[in-house]
Amino acid sequence: MTMDLPIETKFDSNYREVLVAARRARQIQSGASPLVRSQSNKACRLAQEEIQAGMIAYVHTGPPPEKPTLEDPGIPILAI
């Protein structure tokens, strides 16, 4: 059984964009060739420029995030 995972090109949050940029920066530091020309040699900046240029896509493999409900007994509610 194969599961078709959609390839994402737009980010649903800034947090996910930072995670993808960090992973791409690690790839560049490990020897991957940059996909864009840049005046910077820093891996983090190169990764950000690749994302801005639309050159980076990702596959979200985890389950969709669930927002906890207030009725959830696992979340402490503090009254201040």
The 8 nearest C-alpha neighbors of each residue, nearest first, counted from 0:
[[1, 2, 3, 4, 60, 5, 61, 62],
 [2, 0, 3, 4, 5, 60, 58, 6],
 [1, 3, 4, 0, 5, 60, 58, 59],
 [4, 2, 5, 1, 6, 0, 60, 58],
 [5, 3, 2, 6, 58, 60, 59, 7],
 [6, 4, 7, 58, 3, 59, 57, 60],
 [5, 7, 58, 57, 56, 4, 8, 59],
 [8, 6, 57, 56, 9, 58, 5, 59],
 [7, 9, 56, 6, 57, 10, 55, 53],
 [10, 8, 7, 11, 56, 53, 16, 57],
 [9, 11, 12, 16, 15, 8, 13, 7],
 [10, 12, 9, 15, 13, 16, 14, 7],
 [13, 11, 14, 15, 10, 16, 17, 9],
 [12, 14, 16, 15, 17, 10, 11, 18],
 [13, 15, 17, 12, 16, 18, 11, 10],
 [16, 14, 18, 17, 12, 13, 19, 10],
 [15, 17, 13, 19, 14, 18, 10, 20],
 [16, 18, 20, 14, 15, 19, 21, 13],
 [19, 17, 15, 21, 16, 20, 22, 14],
 [18, 20, 22, 16, 21, 17, 23, 15],
 [21, 19, 17, 23, 46, 18, 22, 47],
 [22, 20, 24, 18, 19, 23, 17, 25],
 [21, 23, 25, 19, 24, 20, 18, 26],
 [22, 24, 26, 20, 25, 21, 46, 19],
 [25, 23, 42, 21, 43, 27, 26, 46],
 [26, 24, 28, 22, 23, 27, 29, 21],
 [27, 25, 23, 29, 24, 28, 31, 22],
 [26, 28, 31, 24, 30, 29, 25, 42],
 [27, 29, 25, 26, 30, 42, 24, 31],
 [30, 28, 26, 27, 31, 25, 24, 32],
 [29, 31, 27, 28, 32, 26, 25, 33],
 [32, 30, 27, 26, 29, 33, 28, 25],
 [31, 33, 27, 30, 34, 26, 35, 28],
 [34, 32, 35, 31, 27, 45, 36, 49],
 [33, 35, 32, 49, 36, 54, 45, 46],
 [36, 34, 33, 49, 37, 48, 45, 52],
 [37, 35, 34, 38, 33, 45, 39, 48],
 [36, 38, 39, 35, 45, 40, 48, 44],
 [37, 39, 40, 36, 45, 41, 44, 35],
 [40, 38, 37, 41, 44, 45, 42, 36],
 [39, 41, 42, 38, 45, 37, 44, 43],
 [40, 42, 44, 39, 43, 45, 24, 46],
 [43, 41, 24, 45, 44, 27, 46, 28],
 [42, 44, 24, 46, 45, 41, 47, 21],
 [43, 45, 47, 46, 41, 42, 48, 39],
 [44, 46, 42, 48, 47, 43, 49, 41],
 [45, 47, 49, 43, 20, 24, 44, 48],
 [48, 46, 44, 50, 49, 45, 20, 51],
 [47, 49, 51, 45, 50, 46, 52, 44],
 [50, 48, 46, 52, 54, 47, 51, 35],
 [49, 51, 53, 47, 55, 52, 48, 54],
 [52, 50, 48, 53, 49, 47, 54, 55],
 [51, 53, 49, 50, 54, 48, 35, 55],
 [54, 52, 50, 51, 55, 49, 8, 56],
 [53, 55, 49, 52, 50, 56, 34, 51],
 [56, 54, 50, 53, 49, 57, 8, 52],
 [55, 57, 8, 7, 6, 54, 58, 53],
 [56, 58, 7, 6, 59, 8, 55, 19],
 [59, 57, 6, 7, 60, 5, 4, 56],
 [58, 60, 61, 57, 4, 7, 5, 6],
 [61, 59, 58, 62, 4, 63, 5, 57],
 [62, 60, 59, 63, 64, 58, 4, 65],
 [61, 63, 64, 60, 59, 65, 4, 58],
 [64, 62, 65, 61, 59, 60, 66, 11],
 [65, 63, 62, 66, 61, 67, 59, 11],
 [64, 66, 67, 63, 62, 68, 61, 71],
 [65, 67, 68, 64, 69, 63, 71, 74],
 [68, 66, 65, 69, 71, 74, 70, 73],
 [67, 69, 70, 71, 66, 74, 72, 65],
 [68, 70, 71, 67, 74, 72, 76, 75],
 [69, 71, 68, 72, 74, 67, 73, 76],
 [70, 72, 69, 68, 73, 74, 67, 75],
 [73, 71, 74, 70, 75, 69, 68, 76],
 [74, 72, 71, 75, 70, 67, 69, 76],
 [75, 73, 72, 71, 76, 69, 67, 70],
 [74, 76, 77, 73, 72, 71, 69, 78],
 [77, 75, 74, 78, 69, 72, 73, 79],
 [76, 78, 79, 75, 74, 69, 73, 72],
 [79, 77, 76, 75, 74, 69, 70, 72],
 [78, 77, 76, 75, 74, 69, 70, 72]]
